[in-house]
């Protein structure tokens, strides 16, 4: 998951993170434009080690949306080179992803004193990410079969998710 939240005073903060049934991967601040090269570095330096630790038997499934940096040829080739370590789920265009973005946005908007600057926003997002309750991310993982069935029934079109 990567997310950017814009602050009223201008500017935005982008956080990249991932999760599975067992745990949350530490979130990282992405301080540059998310290009295919930047995303490839994140996949190699963050996703790959996380998947190796959590799924040492290679049983992990990696899901991402169809953002252009995710579908770039160089990125797809990297995932193909690592397909014995974890599998990439094919994701239909316009399909929902498993995202905790709404949880983080709600946390930021519920603050009595909103962040004063981008650094405060970044710190709040990274702290909030680490505090997401286990039942929250597990419920998203549990919803995956229902989401896939709905997507297939809609032939990749809009669903309730």
C-alpha positions, 0 to 999 in steps of 0.5 A: 500500500502506498498513500499520499495525504495532502495537508490543507497548507499544501504539500503531501506526504507519501507512506509505503507499507504492506501487511499480511495476516500475521503482521504489519510491515514497518511503513516508510516515508517515500520522499520522492516521486514514486516512479518505476525505479523508486518502486522497484527499490522499495520492492527489493528493499522492503517487500522482499525481506518482509516476504522472506521473513514472514513466508520463508516457505515461499507461500506468500502472495503479494498484491498491488494495484495497477498503478503505472509504477507497479505495472512497469516492465522492469518491475514485472520482470523483478517480480517474475525473477522472485516468483519462487519466493512469493507469488504476485497476484494478478489484479484486474484493472479498476479492482479494489486493493486491500488498503488501510488508507481509510484507517490512517486518514480517519486517524489523521482527521480525528486528531483534536490538534491536526498536524501543523506541518508535513513533518508532523503529518509524516510522523503521525502517519508512521506512528498511526500505521504501527498502531493499527489493531490486528483485527483491522488488518486481519479483517481485510485479509479475510475479506479477500475471497469475497472481494475476488468473487465480487470482482469476477462476478462483475468481470473486473467492473465496479463492486461494493468494495 
